Amino acid sequence: MSACDFHLVMIKPTHYDDDGYPIQWLRSAIPSNTLASLNGLAEAARERQVLGKDVRIHLHTYDETNKRIRPHKLARQVREHGGKALIALVGVQSNQFPRATDLAHAFLKEGLPTAIGGFHVSGCISMLDEMPEEMVQLQNEGVSYFAGEAEDRRLDQVLQDAFSDDLKPLYNFMDDLPSLEGEPTPILPNKHIQFTAGSHSSFDLGRGCPYQCSFCTIINVQGRKSRFRSADDLELIIRDNYAQNINRFFITDDNFARNREWEALFDRLIELRENEYFDIKFIIQVDTLCHRIEGFIEKATRAGVNRVFIGLENINPDNLLAAKKRQNKITEYREMLQKWRSHGATTYAGYIIGFPGDTRESVLRDIEIIKNELPLDLLEFFYLTPLPGSEDHKVLLSKGAWMDPDLNKYDLNHRVSHHPKMSDEDWEGAYKDAWQSYYSDDHIATVLSRAAAHRKGRPGNKLFLMMWFKLMVLCEGVHPLEGGYFRLKFRKDRRSGLPIESPLGFYARYLSEILVKHWSYIASTLRVYMIYRRVKRSPNRRSYKDIAILPMEQAAEEGLAMIRETRGGVEAVAKQVRDAALRKAGKDKARASSS
């Protein structure tokens, strides 16, 4: 046994399902950027020997969405190996805080010091005058908190304090957000990446956002001043990951189009792909005005971007204005989506249900408009949720408005507040109906037909992704972003406060769930696959047309409901016409002056 060993155990917690079991999969869908970032920083700290030359630092990383965490087993392994340890629960979001709390209690019981960081801790400290009661209670029990970001060697201080048995109750760096340039590579060992669907990894190239959306936590956690990694940083990230056969990446920046170095970053990726033949693909997130940046979409797709997530949020300008999302212009949606489509990228969009102007009828009307008029591939729905760390949460808290006290529900897939117009039943019904409407067999056929009509459309890829979204909601009862392959449940891992089920009752129900779900998987997939075959085999598939993929001029002649059906839409078009007339008048005046 050596007194010069130190174990840093980094765990990204999951959260509980409605029955109180951790949501875990044999293969999870979304890799953890926070886990990769912290592991990279810890690797660098180990190389610098921050605890001294005689201390061996051992790093352990666990993503609970695809790996069962057994605190007593981890504690036994640490004790058998010898030395000291720190349990770091990383990237904890509000909905994951109850699970993090249960894990923290278990590790404290084993005598292991524990710290929690992530958006919930940082958001609460950033926006609230006082820590919430559940955070104070856990801190009083001995858990430390880390608020802010761990770059700029801030992790060193935490490791040194843990090794000296002198962990502080709070490490607060919210007022001093670090530069990202030159920081260590975000990376996870391949043995962890293989447990994600498609062996994806993730990293960020920028943090912060200049916008003011009231429902957003990013602006209050990562700040409104954007910070970026360099093209050299990006190349190092790709090479380090590629060396361990990881070649598919999710770039987690909230809005890559606002990165002022986007062109240099894309150029570096293009060089790797076209000159060194790196087989690399990317998913990025952008805003609805990215197509206005000259060359952005063209270079993005050359750089390997084949999937794009777009913060659409809503098609009603009045709702967007109420949420302070002034940057979204519904008159730009069609052109932006058509441009991505023309370059072969699959488009996702997020859509929020529950803005003050929404009714159940207006939500379903708007979904029909999107289905008919926007060439969008995948749409994912979210409840408007007052997340701790957002302006919405702070406002409701100051008013004493009801918000669900169970943080586990703050996953954007549960209603946690009341709506000014809709009853609770109507709001929940609108959310459920939206999923069913967009992922109906008829609309899946429409999306596949649009894909088959384009030489870069990849209808097979669209089929797989649409069925993923449909089946996660229909069969698993989870949001697609939380989905995975083959749900795992462990009887004794149930949420604290809920009874441990008997073996007979638990395993009988679990087996029944598996059989019912997989029968539904097979039946739904076979039915939709027949639609796919019919579309693919149609001799007229290249000539397919509908209003969503028509040029704007032709579509306008048909009369777009997206513009016609809302007061804000009519005003937006009127403003666009006025602006165009002013620009034309300015150009005419300039020509007249020059002549």
N, C-alpha and C positions, 0 to 999 in steps of 0.2 A: 504493500500500500504506500502510495507516494503522496506527500503533502503538497507536492508541486504540480498537481493536476487540477485543471479547472474546466468544468463542463458548461457550455452555453447551449441550453436546450431551447430552440426557437419553434414555437407552435402557432400556426394560424388556425384559430378555432372555427368551427362551423356554427350553425345554430339549430335549434330544436324544431321538429315538425309539430303539428297540432296535437299529436299524441305524446309529445315529450321525449322523442328519440332523436339523437343527433342525425342530421341529414348527411349521410355518407354513401359513397358509391365505390364499386369496384374500379371504375374509371370516372373521374370527375371532369367537368367541361372546361372550367376557367382556371388557369394557373394563377397563383398568388404573386403579384408583383411585389408586395411588401416583403414577403418571405425571401424572394430572390434578392431584393435590394439589401435587406438586413444581413443576409448570408454573405453577400459580396463585401459589405462593410466589415463584417466579423472576420472574414478571410484576411482582409487587409490588416486588421488589428492584430491578428495572430502572426502575420508575417513581420509586423513591426515589433513583436514581442512586448506588447504594452503592459503585461504583467511581470515582466522581467525575463531574463534569459533562462532561468531555471524552472519556469512555469510552462507546462505543456497545456495549450488550450485545445479542447476537443469541441467540435461544432456538431450539433445534431439538429436537423430540420424536419418538421412534420407538418403536412397539410392535412387537417382533420377531415376535409371533404373526401379524402380517399385513403386515410390511414387512421385506424383506431388508436386512440390515446388511452393508455392505462397507467395512471399516475403511480400506482404502487409498483408496477413493473419497471417504469423508468427510474423511480427512486432506488429500487433494488440494484439496477444496473450501475447507477452512479456510485452507490455505496460499495459495490463489489469492485469497481475500478479504482475507487479512492479519490480523494480530493474534494474540492468545493464545487458548487454549482449555482447557476442562476436559471430559473425558468422564465422565459420571456414569451408572453402571449402577445403576438404581434398583429398589427393591422385590424384590430378589433372594431368592428362597426357596431352601431347601436343594437341591431338585432342579434349580434353575437355576444353582447355583454353578459346576458344571463348564463350562457354556456361558459364563457370565460370565468365568471364568478364561481361556478361549480368546480371548474378545473383548478382555479386558484385555491379554493378551500381544500381540495384533495391534496395539492402539492404542499400547502402550508402544514397540513396534518402530517405529512411525511417529513417535515422539517426542512423543506427546501425553500429558499427565498424566491419570491415571485414578483414579477413586474408586468404591467399591462400598458400597451400603447396602441395607437390607432385613431381612427376618425372620431369615435365616441368620446374618448378622453380629450383629444385636442379640440373638438367642436364645443364641448361643454365648457372647457376652460376659456376658450376664445370668446364665447357669446354670453355666458351666464355670469351673474354677479357672485353666485355661490355654487359650489359643487352640488350636484343632485344627491339626495339622501343615500341612494344605493352605492354611489362612489365613496362618500364619506365613511359609510359603515365598513366597506371593504378595506379602505385605507387604514381605519382604526384597528383592523384585524391584522395588519402587517403588510399589506400589498402596496408596492410602490407604483407610481404612475409616471409615464413618459409622454409629454405633450410636445408636439412639433416634429422635427425631422432629425435623423441621427447622423447625417453627413457632417463634414467638417470636423471629424474625429470626436464627435460628441459621444459616440458609443464607448469610446475609451474610458471616459469618466465613470460611466455606469459599471463597466467591467471591473475597473479598479476598486470602486466602492463595494461591489459585491464580493470581490476577493478579500477585501479587508473587513468584511462583515459590517459594513457601514452604509448600506443602501439608504438613500434619502427618500422621504415619503413622496416627493414630487420633483421631477426634472422638467422644468418648464422652459422651452425654447420658442414659444409661440411668437415672441416679439423679435426674433432674430432668425429668419429663414435663410438657409445657406445657399450658396451657389452650387450648381450641379456639375459644372465643367471640371473635368479631371478627376472626378470621384470614381471609386472602385466599380468594377463591372457588376451589375445585378445578374446573379447566376445561381442556379440550383444544380445539384448533381443529377446526372441523367437517371439515376435509380429512382428519383422522385418524379421527374418529368414523364417517365413511362406510364405513370398512373393517371395522366390526364388524357382526355380523348384527343387523338391525333398527335400526341406528343408535342403539344404547344408549350412554349415558355412565354414569359412576358417581361417587359421592362418599360420604363418611362424615359422620354427624351425632354420633357418639359413639365413644369408644375406651375400652378397659379392660373388665374383667369381674370380678365379685366371687366367682365360683365357683372350684372347685379341681380341675377335671377333669385327671387325670394325663397324658392324652395331648395336652393343649392347649398351644400355644405362646403364644397371645394373652395369657394372664394373666401370663406372664413377660416379654413384650416390651412390651405396652401397659399393663401394671400391673393391679392389682386395684381401683384407685380409678377409677371411671368419670368421664370428662370429656366435655362436650357442646358442640355449637354451639347457637346460639339460633334462635328462629323467624325473626328478622330475617336471620340468616346464611342460613337455608334459603331464604327468599324471594329473596335476592340470587343464590344459586346457581341457582335455577330461572329467574329472569329473564335472567341472563347467558347461560345455555344456550339458553333458549327463543328468545332474540334471534338465535341462529344455527341455528334450526330443529331443535334437539335437545329431544325431549319424552318420551323413554323413559329411565328411570333405574334403576340397581341401587344401592340404599342398602346399603353394605357393612358396617354395624354388625353385630357378631357376634350381638347380641341386642337388637333395637329395643324389645322389650317391657320391658327394664330401664331404658330412658331415662326419667328422672323427668319430663321435659318432653314426653313423647309426645303429650299431649293438645293442648298449645299448637302443636306442630309439625303435627299432623294438622289442627287448626283453620285454620292458615295455608294449608295446601294445599287444604282444602275451600273457603276463601274465593277462592283463585285459580281453582279449577275452576268453582265455582257462581256467583260474582259477575263474574269476568273471563273466564270460558269458556276457560280454558287447557286444552288437550287433553293432559293429562299422565298417565302411568301409571308404576307403581313395582313393583319387586321388593324385598321386605324379608326379613330373617331374624329369627326369634323363637324362644322356648323353648316347651315343651309346656304351660306354665301360663298362657300369654297370655290365654286365654279367661276366666280368673278375674278379670282386670282389667275392671271394669265399663265398658262402652262402647268398649273397645279395638278389637275386631274391627269393630264397626259404623262407627266413625270411620275406621278404616284403609281400608275399602273405599270409603267416601265420598270419602276423600282421593285415591283412584286406585290403591290397592294391588290388583293383580289376580293376583299370584303371590307365594307365601309359602314360604320355605325354613325347615324346622323341624328342629332338632337332636334327632331321635328317638333316634339312635345304637343302640338295642337295645330289645327287649321283655322281656328277662329281668332282673328287679330285682337278682338276684345279680351279674350282669355290670356293671350300672350302678353298684352299690355298690363293686365292686372298682376301678372307674375313678374313684371319688369324684364321680360324677355323681348326687349325691343329690337334686338338684332335679327329676329326671324321675320322674314317677309314672305307671306304666302304666295305672292306673285312670282317668286323665284323658285318655288318648290319643283315645278314641272321641269323647268330647264335644267336645274341642277341634277335631278334624278335621271333625266334622259341622257345627260352627258356622261354620267357614271355608267349608265347602261351601254352606251355606244362604245365604251372602252372595256366592256366585259366584266365589270365589277359587280358583285352581289351587294345589294343595298339593304341595310337594316335601318329601322327607325324606332325611337322610343316615343310613346304617346301617353300623356298623363291624363287620367280621368278624375275629375273632381274639382276642376276650376270653378270659381264662384258662379259663373254664368251657365254652367252645365246643367242639363236635365237628362233624365234617362233617354228621352226621345231625341234630344239634340245630339247626345253622344252617338247613338246608333245611326242617326242621319249622317253625322260626320264620318263615321266608319264606312258607310256605303259610298260616300263621296270619294274617300281615299281609295277604296277598292276600284272604283270606276274611272277615276281621273288621274291618279298618280301611278307611274310605273315603278312601284315600290315592291321589293321582293318579300321582305319579312318585316312584320310590325309587332313590337312587344309592348304590352300595356302595363302601366303602373298606377297605383292609387296616388293621388296628391297627398304626400305624407309630410307632416311637420317633423322632420328629422332633427334631433338635437344637434346644434351647430348651425342650423339654418335660421334665416330671419323669420320665416313662418313660425317656427317653434317658439322663438323668443316672443313674438307678438301674441300668440295664443296663450303662452304662459303668463305674460303680463296682464292679460284680460281675464285670467282665471278660467279659460275655456276648457271643456273636457278633452283630455287626451288619454288614450288607453295607457294605464300604468305598466302594462307588460311590454317591456322593451323587445322581447322576442318577436313581437308582431311588427316591428318597424323595419320590415323587409321589402316594402313597396308592394307587397302581394296581399296585405291585409288592410282593412279599413281601421284607422286608429283615431279618427276624430269624427265630428258631425259636419254635415254639409248644410250651407245656408238655404238651399232650395230643395234638395233631394232628401227623402227619408233614408235612414240607414239601409233599409231593404232595397230601395230603388238604386242607391249608389252601388251596393254590392251586386245587384242584378245587372246594372249597366256594365260593370267590370266583367262579369261572367259572360254576358251576351256579346261583348266586344270580341273576346277570344273566340267564341263559337262562330261568330259571323266571319271574322277574317280568315279563320282556318277551316271554313266549310269546304266540302268537296268541290263545290262549284267554283269558289275563288282559287283553290289550289289549281284547278284546271286552267283558270285564266292566267295565273302567274306562269305556269308551265308553258302555255301557248305563247305568251309574250317571249319567254326565254327561247323557245324552239324557233321563233321567227327571226332570231338574230344569230349570226354565225358565231358570236362569242357568248351566246346566252347561257350555256351549260345547264340545260334543263335537269339533268341528273343530279347536279349539285343542289339546285333549287328544291328538288323533290326531297332529298335527304334532310335539308335544313328545315323545310316547312313541316315535315313529319316529326322532326326532333321537337320543334316548338309545340306542335299540336299534342303530341303524346306526353310531353312533360306536364302539360296543364291537365289534359284529359285523364291520364292514367296515374301519374305520380302526385298530382295535386301541388306541384311546386312550380315556381317561376322557371322558365327555361334557362335563365342565367345561373340557377342553382342546380341544374339537372346533371345527369350523368348516366353511365351504363351500369345497370343492375344495382338496385337499392340494397344497402346493407343495414341491418338492425342488430343491436346487441342488447339482450334482455336487461343486463345490470347497469347499462349506461343511461338509464332514464333520468330525466330532469329531477333535481331535488324538489321535494315536496309532493311528488307523485309516487304512488306505490309501485314496488317492483312486482311485475306480474308473475304468476306461477309458470313454471316451464311448460306445462301442458297447454295452458291458455295462450301463452305468448307464441310458441312455435306453431300451434295449430293455425292461429290467425296469420302469422307471418307467411306460412306456406300457402294458405288460401289467397293472400294478397298477391304473392308471386304468380300463382296460377292464373288468377283473374286478370292481372295486369298483362301478362304475356299473351294470353288469349286475345285481349283487346289490341295489343301491339300487332299481332299477326293479322287479325281481321282487318284492322284499319289500314295497315301497310299494304296488304294484298288488294284491298279495294282501291286505294289511291294509286298503286302501281299499275293497275289496269287503265286508269286515266292517263298515266304517264305513257304507257305503251301506245295508247290510241293517239295521243298528241304527237309522239315521235314518229309514228308510222304514217301520219297524214301526209299525202302528197302535196297538200296546199299549206303546209305549216309555215313556209317562208313568206307567204302572202297574208298571214294573219294580221289583222288590224283591229284596234279598238281606240277609244278616245284618249286613253292614257299615253299611248305611244305615237299619237298623231302630232305633227308640228303644231306649235302654239297657234299659228294663224288659222289652221283648219279646225283646231279644237275650239277656238274662240267663236267660230261661226256656229258651232253646235250649242254654245252657251254653257260655260262651266259653272256647275252648281257650287263649287268651292268658293267662287267669287260672288255668285248671285245670292247665295242662301244666308249670308251674314252681313250685317250692317258694316262691320269692319272691313269685310272683303270688298264691298262696293267702294268704300272710302279709299282703300289701298290702291285699287285700280285707278280711281280718279286722280289720286296723287301721282301715280306712275305716269299717267297721261300728261299731267301738268308738268312734271319734271322733264319728260321727254320733249315737250314743247319748248320749255325754257332752254334746254340744251341745244335744240335745233336753232332757236332764235339767237343764242350766243354764237354758234358756229356761223350762221348767216351774217351776223354783224361783223365777226372777225374776217370773213371772206371779203365783205364789202369794204372794210378798212384797208385790207391788204391790196385791193385792186384800185 
